[in-house]
Amino acid sequence: MAVAEPTALGQEPVLAGNRRLLLSALGPMEWTGLGLVVLITLVAIFTPLIAPHDPYESIGAPYQSVGHGGLLGTDDIGRDLFSRLLYGMRTSWFSALAVVGVGAIFGSIVGLVAGIRGGWVDTVLMRATDAGLALPGPIIAIAVAVALGPSLINTLIAVTLVWWPWYARIVRGETRAIVVRPHFDAARLAGARRVGLAIRHVLPGVLPTVVIAASVDLGFLVLTLAGLSFLGLGAPAPAPELGSMAYQGLDALFSFPLIPLAPAVAVFVLAAAANMAGDGLRDLLDDV
């Protein structure tokens, strides 16, 4: 009893020191990215409370300048540009998070099953995964979105269909490396079920890799979804979406450049923040 207390107390400074050492490895750019991601997420959650106007409602004359028709002026039919920008960022951010989440979860399940089961199950699942990886992702996403019809949900389905194979391939490789380790063999010989093996012995080992891949993918997905929306494959007008807002504002590029440029800058900010945060998470988890 006298030995247990000092050991527990002695571990706390060591763990705290390790956490401080890991956090100190992040540079200013990584901290900026993580801070922006937190800020963007909070703004997206509370957009209905922050936006001064309904994004669908006309508040005045078209093409009002900054300060005269709201914070950023009004668009071609008199809607508040700042409110539409906030809602557009909210849609783009949550859409990218949804694709990353669904793709990572489904792909991870496929990779775990293939890696643990092995044999013909592994062969079938990996051949399906390889087929998905061999196809040109953007072209397939556009084709699926066109076939399903222009809507935000259809676009998310189309992008998710070409995104999950990457996670399946990554997780399968990590899983195959884990199942040959002695502790996995010991747990299997002790009678652990496959589900228990996956959750307790494999998932903790592959989770950091999945988190890193998802965080890096987030910025690219923001650009991909904005591009599809720019091509008219996102939510139909008048829904506020950054890609479609930039396209609809091209007619005013020289007379009122803020209308098309503000959504483009917002896309850049979202993608840059996600990429910086992804780099920070990668550096942090690589040192764990």
C-alpha positions as a Markdown table, in Angstrom:
| # | Residue | x | y | z |
|---|---|---|---|---|
| 1 | Met | 0.0 | 0.0 | 0.0 |
| 2 | Ala | 2.9 | 2.3 | 0.7 |
| 3 | Val | 4.4 | 1.6 | -2.7 |
| 4 | Ala | 1.2 | 2.1 | -4.8 |
| 5 | Glu | 0.7 | 5.8 | -3.9 |
| 6 | Pro | 4.1 | 7.1 | -4.9 |
| 7 | Thr | 3.9 | 5.2 | -8.2 |
| 8 | Ala | 0.6 | 6.7 | -9.1 |
| 9 | Leu | 1.7 | 10.2 | -8.0 |
| 10 | Gly | 5.0 | 9.8 | -9.9 |
| 11 | Gln | 3.2 | 8.9 | -13.1 |
| 12 | Glu | 1.1 | 12.0 | -13.2 |
| 13 | Pro | 4.0 | 14.4 | -13.8 |
| 14 | Val | 5.5 | 12.0 | -16.5 |
| 15 | Leu | 2.2 | 11.9 | -18.3 |
| 16 | Ala | 1.7 | 15.6 | -18.1 |
| 17 | Gly | 5.2 | 16.1 | -19.3 |
| 18 | Asn | 4.6 | 13.8 | -22.3 |
| 19 | Arg | 1.5 | 15.7 | -23.2 |
| 20 | Arg | 3.3 | 19.1 | -23.0 |
| 21 | Leu | 6.2 | 17.7 | -25.1 |
| 22 | Leu | 3.7 | 16.5 | -27.8 |
| 23 | Leu | 1.8 | 19.8 | -27.8 |
| 24 | Ser | 5.1 | 21.7 | -28.0 |
| 25 | Ala | 5.9 | 19.9 | -31.3 |
| 26 | Leu | 3.1 | 21.8 | -33.0 |
| 27 | Gly | 4.2 | 24.9 | -34.8 |
| 28 | Pro | 2.3 | 28.2 | -35.2 |
| 29 | Met | 0.8 | 27.1 | -38.5 |
| 30 | Glu | -0.6 | 23.9 | -37.0 |
| 31 | Trp | -2.0 | 25.8 | -33.9 |
| 32 | Thr | -3.5 | 28.4 | -36.3 |
| 33 | Gly | -5.2 | 25.6 | -38.3 |
| 34 | Leu | -6.5 | 23.8 | -35.2 |
| 35 | Gly | -7.9 | 27.1 | -33.9 |
| 36 | Leu | -9.5 | 28.0 | -37.2 |
| 37 | Val | -11.1 | 24.5 | -37.4 |
| 38 | Val | -12.6 | 25.0 | -33.9 |
| 39 | Leu | -13.8 | 28.5 | -34.8 |
| 40 | Ile | -15.3 | 27.4 | -38.1 |
| 41 | Thr | -17.1 | 24.5 | -36.5 |
| 42 | Leu | -18.5 | 26.8 | -33.8 |
| 43 | Val | -19.6 | 29.4 | -36.3 |
| 44 | Ala | -21.2 | 26.7 | -38.5 |
| 45 | Ile | -23.1 | 25.3 | -35.5 |
| 46 | Phe | -24.4 | 28.7 | -34.4 |
| 47 | Thr | -24.9 | 30.3 | -37.9 |
| 48 | Pro | -28.7 | 30.6 | -37.4 |
| 49 | Leu | -28.0 | 32.8 | -34.4 |
| 50 | Ile | -25.1 | 34.7 | -36.0 |
| 51 | Ala | -26.5 | 35.5 | -39.4 |
| 52 | Pro | -28.3 | 38.8 | -39.3 |
| 53 | His | -30.8 | 37.9 | -42.1 |
| 54 | Asp | -32.6 | 35.0 | -43.7 |
| 55 | Pro | -30.3 | 33.9 | -46.6 |
| 56 | Tyr | -33.3 | 33.5 | -48.9 |
| 57 | Glu | -34.9 | 36.9 | -48.0 |
| 58 | Ser | -34.4 | 40.1 | -50.0 |
| 59 | Ile | -33.5 | 42.9 | -47.7 |
| 60 | Gly | -33.1 | 45.7 | -50.2 |
| 61 | Ala | -32.0 | 46.8 | -53.6 |
| 62 | Pro | -29.7 | 44.5 | -55.6 |
| 63 | Tyr | -25.9 | 45.2 | -55.7 |
| 64 | Gln | -25.8 | 47.4 | -52.7 |
| 65 | Ser | -22.2 | 48.2 | -51.6 |
| 66 | Val | -20.5 | 47.2 | -48.4 |
| 67 | Gly | -22.1 | 48.8 | -45.3 |
| 68 | His | -25.1 | 50.1 | -47.2 |
| 69 | Gly | -26.9 | 46.8 | -47.6 |
| 70 | Gly | -25.5 | 44.7 | -44.8 |
| 71 | Leu | -21.9 | 43.9 | -43.8 |
| 72 | Leu | -20.9 | 42.8 | -47.2 |
| 73 | Gly | -23.7 | 44.3 | -49.3 |
| 74 | Thr | -26.4 | 42.5 | -51.3 |
| 75 | Asp | -26.3 | 40.1 | -54.2 |
| 76 | Asp | -28.1 | 40.3 | -57.6 |
| 77 | Ile | -31.6 | 40.1 | -56.1 |
| 78 | Gly | -31.0 | 42.0 | -52.8 |
| 79 | Arg | -30.2 | 39.2 | -50.4 |
| 80 | Asp | -27.7 | 39.8 | -47.6 |
| 81 | Leu | -24.3 | 38.5 | -48.9 |
| 82 | Phe | -22.8 | 38.0 | -45.4 |
| 83 | Ser | -25.7 | 35.9 | -44.2 |
| 84 | Arg | -25.6 | 33.7 | -47.4 |
| 85 | Leu | -21.8 | 33.4 | -47.0 |
| 86 | Leu | -22.2 | 32.1 | -43.4 |
| 87 | Tyr | -24.9 | 29.6 | -44.5 |
| 88 | Gly | -22.8 | 28.6 | -47.5 |
| 89 | Met | -19.7 | 27.9 | -45.3 |
| 90 | Arg | -21.9 | 25.9 | -42.9 |
| 91 | Thr | -23.2 | 23.8 | -45.7 |
| 92 | Ser | -19.7 | 23.2 | -47.2 |
| 93 | Trp | -18.1 | 22.4 | -43.8 |
| 94 | Phe | -20.8 | 20.0 | -42.6 |
| 95 | Ser | -21.0 | 18.3 | -46.1 |
| 96 | Ala | -17.2 | 17.7 | -46.0 |
| 97 | Leu | -17.4 | 16.3 | -42.5 |
| 98 | Ala | -20.3 | 14.0 | -43.5 |
| 99 | Val | -18.4 | 12.6 | -46.4 |
| 100 | Val | -15.3 | 12.1 | -44.4 |
| 101 | Gly | -17.2 | 10.5 | -41.5 |
| 102 | Val | -19.3 | 8.1 | -43.6 |
| 103 | Gly | -16.3 | 7.2 | -45.9 |
| 104 | Ala | -14.0 | 6.6 | -43.0 |
| 105 | Ile | -16.4 | 4.5 | -41.0 |
| 106 | Phe | -17.6 | 2.4 | -44.0 |
| 107 | Gly | -14.0 | 2.0 | -45.4 |
| 108 | Ser | -12.6 | 1.2 | -42.0 |
| 109 | Ile | -15.2 | -1.6 | -41.5 |
| 110 | Val | -14.4 | -3.1 | -44.9 |
| 111 | Gly | -10.7 | -2.9 | -44.1 |
| 112 | Leu | -11.1 | -4.4 | -40.6 |
| 113 | Val | -13.2 | -7.3 | -41.9 |
| 114 | Ala | -10.8 | -8.0 | -44.8 |
| 115 | Gly | -7.7 | -7.8 | -42.6 |
| 116 | Ile | -9.0 | -10.0 | -39.8 |
| 117 | Arg | -10.9 | -12.6 | -41.8 |
| 118 | Gly | -8.3 | -13.0 | -44.5 |
| 119 | Gly | -8.8 | -15.8 | -47.1 |
| 120 | Trp | -11.5 | -15.4 | -49.7 |
| 121 | Val | -13.3 | -12.6 | -47.8 |
| 122 | Asp | -10.1 | -10.5 | -47.9 |
| 123 | Thr | -9.7 | -11.3 | -51.6 |
| 124 | Val | -13.3 | -10.3 | -52.6 |
| 125 | Leu | -13.3 | -7.1 | -50.5 |
| 126 | Met | -9.9 | -6.0 | -51.7 |
| 127 | Arg | -10.8 | -6.6 | -55.3 |
| 128 | Ala | -13.9 | -4.5 | -54.9 |
| 129 | Thr | -11.7 | -1.8 | -53.2 |
| 130 | Asp | -9.1 | -2.0 | -56.0 |
| 131 | Ala | -11.8 | -1.6 | -58.6 |
| 132 | Gly | -13.0 | 1.6 | -56.8 |
| 133 | Leu | -9.5 | 2.9 | -56.6 |
| 134 | Ala | -8.8 | 2.2 | -60.3 |
| 135 | Leu | -11.7 | 4.3 | -61.5 |
| 136 | Pro | -11.2 | 8.1 | -61.9 |
| 137 | Gly | -12.8 | 9.4 | -58.8 |
| 138 | Pro | -13.9 | 12.9 | -59.9 |
| 139 | Ile | -15.3 | 11.6 | -63.2 |
| 140 | Ile | -17.3 | 8.9 | -61.4 |
| 141 | Ala | -18.6 | 11.3 | -58.8 |
| 142 | Ile | -19.8 | 13.7 | -61.6 |
| 143 | Ala | -21.4 | 10.8 | -63.5 |
| 144 | Val | -23.2 | 9.5 | -60.4 |
| 145 | Ala | -24.3 | 13.0 | -59.4 |
| 146 | Val | -25.7 | 13.7 | -62.9 |
| 147 | Ala | -27.4 | 10.3 | -62.9 |
| 148 | Leu | -29.1 | 10.9 | -59.5 |
| 149 | Gly | -30.0 | 14.5 | -60.3 |
| 150 | Pro | -28.7 | 17.8 | -58.9 |
| 151 | Ser | -29.1 | 18.0 | -55.2 |
| 152 | Leu | -26.8 | 18.2 | -52.2 |
| 153 | Ile | -27.7 | 14.7 | -50.9 |
| 154 | Asn | -27.0 | 13.1 | -54.3 |
| 155 | Thr | -23.7 | 14.9 | -54.5 |
| 156 | Leu | -22.7 | 13.7 | -51.1 |
| 157 | Ile | -23.7 | 10.1 | -52.0 |
| 158 | Ala | -21.7 | 10.3 | -55.2 |
| 159 | Val | -18.5 | 11.6 | -53.5 |
| 160 | Thr | -18.8 | 9.1 | -50.7 |
| 161 | Leu | -19.0 | 6.2 | -53.2 |
| 162 | Val | -15.5 | 7.1 | -54.5 |
| 163 | Trp | -14.0 | 8.0 | -51.2 |
| 164 | Trp | -14.4 | 5.0 | -48.9 |
| 165 | Pro | -12.0 | 2.7 | -50.9 |
| 166 | Trp | -9.0 | 4.7 | -49.8 |
| 167 | Tyr | -9.8 | 4.1 | -46.1 |
| 168 | Ala | -10.5 | 0.4 | -46.7 |
| 169 | Arg | -7.1 | 0.0 | -48.3 |
| 170 | Ile | -5.3 | 1.9 | -45.5 |
| 171 | Val | -7.1 | 0.1 | -42.7 |
| 172 | Arg | -6.7 | -3.3 | -44.3 |
| 173 | Gly | -2.9 | -2.8 | -44.5 |
| 174 | Glu | -2.7 | -1.6 | -40.9 |
| 175 | Thr | -4.9 | -4.6 | -39.7 |
| 176 | Arg | -2.7 | -7.2 | -41.5 |
| 177 | Ala | 0.3 | -5.8 | -39.7 |
| 178 | Ile | -1.4 | -6.0 | -36.3 |
| 179 | Val | -2.9 | -9.5 | -36.7 |
| 180 | Val | 0.6 | -11.1 | -36.9 |
| 181 | Arg | 1.7 | -9.6 | -33.6 |
| 182 | Pro | 2.0 | -11.9 | -30.6 |
| 183 | His | -0.5 | -10.1 | -28.4 |
| 184 | Phe | -3.2 | -10.6 | -31.1 |
| 185 | Asp | -2.4 | -14.4 | -31.4 |
| 186 | Ala | -2.6 | -14.6 | -27.6 |
| 187 | Ala | -6.0 | -13.0 | -27.5 |
| 188 | Arg | -7.3 | -15.2 | -30.3 |
| 189 | Leu | -6.0 | -18.4 | -28.6 |
| 190 | Ala | -7.6 | -17.2 | -25.4 |
| 191 | Gly | -11.0 | -17.5 | -27.2 |
| 192 | Ala | -11.7 | -13.8 | -28.0 |
| 193 | Arg | -14.4 | -13.4 | -30.6 |
| 194 | Arg | -13.6 | -11.6 | -33.9 |
| 195 | Val | -15.6 | -8.5 | -32.9 |
| 196 | Gly | -13.8 | -8.3 | -29.6 |
| 197 | Leu | -10.5 | -8.7 | -31.4 |
| 198 | Ala | -11.3 | -5.9 | -33.8 |
| 199 | Ile | -12.5 | -3.5 | -31.1 |
| 200 | Arg | -9.9 | -4.2 | -28.4 |
| 201 | His | -6.8 | -5.1 | -30.3 |
| 202 | Val | -7.0 | -3.8 | -33.8 |
| 203 | Leu | -9.1 | -0.6 | -33.8 |
| 204 | Pro | -6.8 | 1.3 | -31.3 |
| 205 | Gly | -3.9 | 0.6 | -33.6 |
| 206 | Val | -5.5 | 1.8 | -36.8 |
| 207 | Leu | -7.5 | 4.7 | -35.4 |
| 208 | Pro | -4.6 | 7.2 | -35.5 |
| 209 | Thr | -3.9 | 6.5 | -39.1 |
| 210 | Val | -7.6 | 6.9 | -40.0 |
| 211 | Val | -7.8 | 10.2 | -38.1 |
| 212 | Ile | -4.8 | 11.5 | -39.9 |
| 213 | Ala | -6.1 | 10.5 | -43.3 |
| 214 | Ala | -9.6 | 12.0 | -42.5 |
| 215 | Ser | -8.1 | 15.3 | -41.3 |
| 216 | Val | -6.0 | 15.6 | -44.5 |
| 217 | Asp | -9.0 | 14.7 | -46.7 |
| 218 | Leu | -11.2 | 17.3 | -45.2 |
| 219 | Gly | -9.6 | 20.2 | -47.0 |
| 220 | Phe | -9.6 | 18.4 | -50.3 |
| 221 | Leu | -13.2 | 17.5 | -49.9 |
| 222 | Val | -14.2 | 21.1 | -49.3 |
| 223 | Leu | -12.6 | 22.0 | -52.7 |
| 224 | Thr | -14.2 | 18.9 | -54.4 |
| 225 | Leu | -17.7 | 19.7 | -53.2 |
| 226 | Ala | -17.3 | 23.4 | -54.0 |
| 227 | Gly | -16.2 | 22.4 | -57.5 |
| 228 | Leu | -19.2 | 20.1 | -58.0 |
| 229 | Ser | -21.5 | 22.8 | -56.7 |
| 230 | Phe | -19.8 | 25.3 | -59.1 |
| 231 | Leu | -20.7 | 22.9 | -62.0 |
| 232 | Gly | -24.3 | 22.9 | -60.9 |
| 233 | Leu | -24.3 | 19.5 | -59.2 |
| 234 | Gly | -24.9 | 20.7 | -55.6 |
| 235 | Ala | -28.0 | 22.1 | -54.0 |
| 236 | Pro | -30.2 | 23.8 | -56.5 |
| 237 | Ala | -30.7 | 27.6 | -56.4 |
| 238 | Pro | -31.5 | 29.6 | -54.3 |
| 239 | Ala | -29.8 | 27.4 | -51.6 |
| 240 | Pro | -26.7 | 29.1 | -50.2 |
| 241 | Glu | -23.7 | 27.0 | -51.2 |
| 242 | Leu | -20.2 | 28.4 | -51.8 |
| 243 | Gly | -19.6 | 26.8 | -55.2 |
| 244 | Ser | -22.9 | 27.8 | -56.7 |
| 245 | Met | -22.7 | 31.3 | -55.1 |
| 246 | Ala | -19.4 | 31.8 | -56.9 |
| 247 | Tyr | -20.8 | 30.7 | -60.2 |
| 248 | Gln | -24.0 | 32.8 | -59.9 |
| 249 | Gly | -21.9 | 35.9 | -59.1 |
| 250 | Leu | -19.6 | 35.6 | -62.2 |
| 251 | Asp | -21.8 | 38.1 | -64.1 |
| 252 | Ala | -21.0 | 40.7 | -61.5 |
| 253 | Leu | -17.2 | 39.9 | -61.4 |
| 254 | Phe | -16.1 | 43.3 | -62.7 |
| 255 | Ser | -18.9 | 45.5 | -61.4 |
| 256 | Phe | -19.3 | 43.9 | -57.9 |
| 257 | Pro | -16.4 | 41.5 | -57.5 |
| 258 | Leu | -17.2 | 40.8 | -53.9 |
| 259 | Ile | -20.2 | 38.7 | -54.9 |
| 260 | Pro | -18.2 | 35.9 | -56.6 |
| 261 | Leu | -14.9 | 36.4 | -54.8 |
| 262 | Ala | -16.3 | 36.2 | -51.2 |
| 263 | Pro | -17.4 | 32.6 | -51.6 |
| 264 | Ala | -14.1 | 31.7 | -53.4 |
| 265 | Val | -12.2 | 33.2 | -50.5 |
| 266 | Ala | -14.4 | 31.3 | -48.0 |
| 267 | Val | -13.6 | 28.0 | -49.8 |
| 268 | Phe | -9.9 | 28.8 | -49.6 |
| 269 | Val | -10.1 | 29.6 | -45.9 |
| 270 | Leu | -12.0 | 26.3 | -45.1 |
| 271 | Ala | -9.6 | 24.2 | -47.1 |
| 272 | Ala | -6.4 | 25.9 | -45.8 |
| 273 | Ala | -7.7 | 25.6 | -42.2 |
| 274 | Ala | -8.4 | 21.9 | -42.6 |
| 275 | Asn | -5.0 | 21.3 | -44.3 |
| 276 | Met | -3.1 | 23.1 | -41.5 |
| 277 | Ala | -5.0 | 21.3 | -38.8 |
| 278 | Gly | -4.5 | 17.9 | -40.6 |
| 279 | Asp | -0.7 | 18.6 | -40.7 |
| 280 | Gly | -0.8 | 19.3 | -37.0 |
| 281 | Leu | -2.7 | 16.2 | -36.1 |
| 282 | Arg | -0.4 | 14.1 | -38.3 |
| 283 | Asp | 2.7 | 15.5 | -36.5 |
| 284 | Leu | 1.0 | 15.0 | -33.1 |
| 285 | Leu | -0.1 | 11.5 | -33.7 |
| 286 | Asp | 3.1 | 10.4 | -35.4 |
| 287 | Asp | 4.9 | 11.3 | -32.1 |
| 288 | Val | 2.5 | 9.3 | -29.9 |
